[in-house]
Amino acid sequence: MAVKLRLMRMGKKKQPTYRVVAADSRSPRDGRFIEIVGVYDPRPDPSAIRIDNDKAVDWLRKGAQPTESVRKLLEISGAWETFSGEAPSRPPREPAPEPAGKAPAKATAKSTAKKVAPTTDAPADAEAGGAPETDVEAETEAEPETEAEPEPETDAEPGVEPKANR
């Protein structure tokens, strides 16, 4: 029986994810497989590749032949260099980072608010006639105060939306 390391398509329509599997070369693409070696998700940027290098190297040593796409994934994960005994041409890629959510945005907003907000504690030098802190004054002067624009007046009652013409 000839064993191949190949991709098995998973996921919904237009949203592919792939499993890297060891399968009999005669079985269909999404059919029976012997063992799952890893997972490949091409949609995020950079794509997510999680391969169990020990399993992959074990199958390669048993004689399994990888397809071209799986061989590239094995080179990225570092399993191919382990199998062939070559020095890695580039360091193995780190797992894909989590997408940036609202938490980092809040953290940056708080850090900017701390930089801009003047301190309530006046230093003893400023009260005694010394030079005031220039960092706080420069940052507060750099931000001009803007007035809120008035909303356009309408004939409708407040709180009632006008009807749309059909």
C-alpha positions in Angstrom: 0.0 0.0 0.0 1.4 3.4 -1.0 0.9 6.1 1.7 0.8 9.8 0.8 0.8 12.8 3.0 -1.8 15.1 1.5 -4.5 17.7 2.2 -8.0 16.8 3.0 -10.5 19.6 2.5 -12.8 20.5 5.4 -14.9 23.6 6.3 -17.9 25.2 4.7 -18.5 26.3 1.1 -16.1 29.2 0.2 -14.4 28.8 3.6 -11.8 26.0 3.3 -9.6 24.6 6.0 -7.5 21.5 5.4 -6.2 18.6 7.4 -2.8 17.2 6.6 -3.4 13.4 6.6 -1.6 10.2 5.9 -3.8 8.3 3.5 -3.7 5.4 1.1 -3.0 6.9 -2.4 -6.0 5.0 -3.9 -8.5 6.5 -1.5 -10.4 9.7 -2.5 -9.3 13.1 -1.5 -11.8 13.6 1.3 -12.2 9.8 2.0 -10.5 7.4 4.4 -7.3 8.3 6.0 -4.9 6.6 8.3 -3.9 9.4 10.6 -4.2 13.2 11.0 -0.8 14.8 10.9 -1.8 18.5 11.1 -4.1 21.3 10.2 -3.7 24.1 7.6 -6.0 27.2 7.5 -5.2 29.4 4.4 -7.7 32.2 5.1 -6.0 34.3 7.8 -3.0 36.4 6.9 -0.5 34.9 7.5 -2.1 31.5 7.1 -2.2 29.2 10.1 -0.2 26.0 10.0 -0.2 23.5 12.8 1.7 20.3 12.1 2.8 17.6 14.5 6.4 17.4 13.4 7.0 14.0 15.2 4.1 12.3 13.4 5.1 13.9 10.0 8.7 12.8 10.3 7.6 9.3 11.4 5.5 8.9 8.3 8.2 10.2 6.1 10.7 7.7 7.5 8.1 4.9 6.9 8.1 5.9 3.2 5.1 8.2 2.8 5.3 10.5 -0.1 4.1 14.1 0.5 2.3 16.1 -2.2 3.9 19.4 -3.4 1.6 21.5 -1.2 2.2 19.3 1.9 5.9 19.4 1.3 5.9 23.2 1.3 3.9 23.1 4.6 6.4 20.6 6.0 9.3 22.9 5.0 7.6 25.9 6.8 6.9 23.9 9.9 10.5 22.5 10.0 9.5 18.8 9.7 11.1 18.5 6.3 14.5 19.6 7.5 14.3 17.2 10.5 13.6 14.4 8.1 16.2 15.2 5.5 18.9 16.2 8.0 19.5 19.5 6.3 20.1 22.7 8.2 16.9 24.8 8.2 16.9 27.4 5.4 14.7 29.7 7.5 13.5 29.5 11.1 10.1 27.7 11.6 7.2 30.0 11.5 5.4 30.9 14.7 1.7 30.0 15.1 -0.5 32.7 13.8 -1.3 35.4 16.4 -4.8 36.0 17.5 -6.6 38.7 15.6 -6.6 42.2 17.2 -9.8 42.7 19.1 -11.2 45.5 21.2 -8.9 44.9 24.2 -5.7 46.3 22.7 -7.6 49.4 21.4 -8.9 50.1 25.0 -5.4 49.7 26.3 -4.0 52.2 23.8 -6.8 54.6 24.6 -6.0 54.5 28.3 -2.3 54.9 27.7 -2.9 58.0 25.5 -5.3 59.4 28.1 -2.6 59.1 30.7 -0.2 61.0 28.5 -2.5 63.9 27.7 -4.3 64.4 31.0 -2.6 67.0 33.2 -1.5 66.0 36.6 -3.4 67.2 39.6 -0.4 67.2 41.8 1.5 70.4 41.2 5.2 70.0 41.9 6.7 72.1 44.7 9.0 73.9 42.2 5.9 75.3 40.3 4.4 76.7 43.5 7.6 78.2 44.5 7.9 80.1 41.3 10.0 77.5 39.5 9.5 76.5 35.8 6.3 74.6 35.2 6.4 71.2 33.5 6.7 71.7 29.7 5.7 68.2 28.6 2.1 68.5 29.9 1.6 72.0 28.6 3.0 71.1 25.2 0.6 68.2 24.9 -2.4 70.1 26.0 -1.7 73.0 23.7 -1.2 70.7 20.7 -4.8 69.5 21.0 -7.1 72.4 20.0 -10.6 72.4 21.5 -13.3 71.7 19.0 -16.9 72.7 19.4 -19.7 70.2 18.7 -21.5 71.0 15.5 -25.2 71.7 16.0 -27.6 69.2 14.4 -29.6 70.4 11.5 -33.1 71.6 12.4 -36.1 69.6 11.1 -39.8 70.2 11.1 -40.6 66.8 12.7 -41.3 66.4 16.3 -38.3 65.4 18.5 -37.9 61.7 18.9 -40.1 60.8 15.8 -38.4 59.7 12.6 -39.9 61.0 9.3 -41.7 58.5 7.1 -39.9 57.3 4.0 -41.6 57.8 0.6 -42.4 54.6 -1.2 
